Structure formats: structure tokens, C-alpha cells
């Protein structure tokens, strides 16, 4: 029996995943990262990443996540990914992503009524969406 840990992936709208897994693989600002059971305490952010989750039977599930935080608690052997956007790749629509990118560009062009914080957020979101489009491309 392989060693597992409890993993949850959540957005503000819904709980995307909650189950025992062998590993999670994703990219953060520093590069690629794989977390296994009983990893050291760890916290990192992610701008955009493909997220690959492997269960005990070796089954892989792939998600897309943007603007998130990953926390691993060694004491409870629990990993949590909290993201503003996360979706299973089977549900990702190229058309929806293109429409969202157009919306972001429109908001950035109209930016005079936005705060500096909002402009930075929209710019980072746009970069994440562009990366997502490249990976799906």
C-alpha cells in the first residue's frame, strides 16, 4: 500500500477535490514541485499551473489552477490548494478562456477608474490566462 495524504483543492465557489492521494505535481514561481505524503511543512503561491494528482491506484487527474496558494501541514499530513480558479481539464473550454481573456484586456484598457491593486491583479490574471491558453493550445 502506497503512502497517501489528504488533499483538497478549493476555489471561492466550490470544493473541486478532496481525497487521499499519493502525490500532487504543479509549478510555482520557483519551478516544478512534487509533494508526497509526509512532506515537510510547506507553503507557496502559484500564478498558473497544470496540477497533476495521482491516487493510490496510479490514476492521474489533471486540473488547471490560477492565482493560488498551496499549504502542506506535516503534522496532519494534509495538503490544501486554495485558488481563485481551478478546474478539471475535462471541463476547460477554449472558447470560455478566450472570452475571459478578451474581458481582461477590455478592463485593462478602461483602467483609469481602477486602483493600482486592481490593475496589478488584472495584469497578473491576464498573464495566467495567456499561459493557460498556451498549454491548452
C-alpha positions as CSV (number, residue, x, y, z in Angstrom):
1,X,0.0,0.0,0.0
2,X,1.4,3.4,-1.0
3,X,1.7,6.2,1.5
4,X,-1.0,8.9,0.9
5,X,-2.1,12.2,2.2
6,X,-5.3,14.1,2.3
7,X,-5.5,16.7,-0.5
8,X,-8.2,19.4,-1.1
9,X,-8.4,21.8,-4.0
10,X,-10.8,24.7,-3.4
11,X,-12.0,27.9,-5.0
12,X,-14.2,30.5,-3.5
13,X,-17.1,29.0,-5.4
14,X,-16.7,25.3,-4.7
15,X,-14.7,22.3,-3.4
16,X,-13.0,20.9,-6.5
17,X,-11.3,17.9,-5.0
18,X,-11.0,16.2,-1.6
19,X,-9.4,12.8,-1.3
20,X,-6.4,10.7,-0.3
21,X,-3.6,10.9,-2.9
22,X,-0.1,9.7,-3.4
23,X,1.2,12.9,-4.9
24,X,0.5,16.3,-6.3
25,X,2.6,18.0,-9.0
26,X,2.4,21.6,-10.0
27,X,4.6,24.6,-10.9
28,X,5.2,27.6,-8.5
29,X,7.2,30.8,-9.1
30,X,10.4,28.9,-8.5
31,X,9.8,25.9,-10.7
32,X,8.2,22.5,-10.7
33,X,7.2,20.9,-7.4
34,X,6.1,17.4,-6.4
35,X,4.6,16.8,-2.9
36,X,4.4,13.3,-1.4
37,X,3.0,12.0,1.9
38,X,4.7,13.4,5.0
39,X,6.4,16.2,3.1
40,X,7.9,18.9,5.3
41,X,5.7,21.9,6.2
42,X,5.5,24.0,3.1
43,X,3.6,27.0,1.7
44,X,3.9,28.5,-1.8
45,X,2.0,30.6,-4.2
46,X,1.2,29.8,-7.9
47,X,0.3,32.2,-10.7
48,X,-0.8,29.5,-13.1
49,X,-0.1,25.8,-13.2
50,X,-1.3,22.5,-14.6
51,X,-1.9,20.4,-11.4
52,X,-1.5,16.6,-11.6
53,X,-2.9,14.5,-8.8
54,X,-2.0,10.7,-8.5
55,X,-4.1,8.4,-6.3
56,X,-3.2,5.0,-4.7
57,X,-4.1,3.1,-7.9
58,X,-1.9,5.2,-10.0
59,X,-4.8,7.1,-11.7
60,X,-3.9,10.6,-12.7
61,X,-6.3,13.6,-12.7
62,X,-5.2,16.9,-14.3
63,X,-6.5,20.3,-13.3
64,X,-5.7,23.9,-14.2
65,X,-5.3,26.4,-11.4
66,X,-4.6,30.1,-11.3
67,X,-3.8,32.6,-8.5
68,X,-3.5,30.2,-5.7
69,X,-1.8,29.1,-2.5
70,X,-0.6,25.6,-1.6
71,X,-0.1,24.7,2.0
72,X,1.2,21.3,3.3
73,X,0.9,20.6,7.0
74,X,3.2,17.7,8.0
75,X,1.6,17.3,11.4
76,X,-1.8,16.4,9.8
77,X,-0.3,15.1,6.6
78,X,-2.7,17.4,4.7
79,X,-2.2,19.4,1.5
80,X,-4.6,22.3,0.6
81,X,-4.6,24.2,-2.6
82,X,-6.7,27.4,-2.5
83,X,-7.1,29.1,-5.8
84,X,-9.3,31.8,-7.3
85,X,-9.7,29.5,-10.3
86,X,-9.3,25.7,-10.5
87,X,-11.0,23.3,-12.9
88,X,-10.6,19.7,-14.1
89,X,-9.1,19.8,-17.6
90,X,-12.1,17.9,-19.0
91,X,-14.3,21.0,-18.1
92,X,-12.0,23.6,-19.5
93,X,-13.4,25.3,-22.6
94,X,-11.1,27.1,-25.0
95,X,-13.9,29.4,-26.0
96,X,-14.6,30.4,-22.4
97,X,-10.9,31.1,-21.8
98,X,-10.7,33.3,-24.9
99,X,-13.8,35.2,-23.8
100,X,-12.3,35.7,-20.3
101,X,-9.0,37.0,-21.9
102,X,-11.0,39.4,-24.0
103,X,-12.8,40.6,-20.9
104,X,-9.4,41.1,-19.0
105,X,-8.0,43.1,-21.9
106,X,-11.1,45.3,-22.1
107,X,-10.9,46.0,-18.3
108,X,-7.2,46.9,-18.6
109,X,-7.8,49.3,-21.5
110,X,-10.6,51.0,-19.4
111,X,-8.2,51.0,-16.4
112,X,-8.4,54.7,-15.5
113,X,-11.2,54.0,-12.9
114,X,-9.3,51.2,-11.3
115,X,-7.0,51.2,-8.3
116,X,-3.3,50.2,-8.6
117,X,-4.2,47.0,-6.8
118,X,-6.9,46.2,-9.3
119,X,-4.7,46.9,-12.2
120,X,-1.9,44.6,-10.9
121,X,-4.4,41.9,-10.2
122,X,-5.9,42.1,-13.7
123,X,-2.5,42.1,-15.3
124,X,-1.4,39.0,-13.3
125,X,-4.7,37.3,-14.2
126,X,-4.1,38.1,-17.9
127,X,-0.6,36.5,-17.7
128,X,-2.0,33.4,-16.1
129,X,-4.8,33.1,-18.7
130,X,-2.3,33.5,-21.5
131,X,-0.1,30.7,-20.0
132,X,-3.2,28.5,-19.8
133,X,-4.1,29.2,-23.4
134,X,-0.5,28.2,-24.5
135,X,-0.7,24.9,-22.5
136,X,-4.1,24.0,-24.0
137,X,-3.1,25.2,-27.4
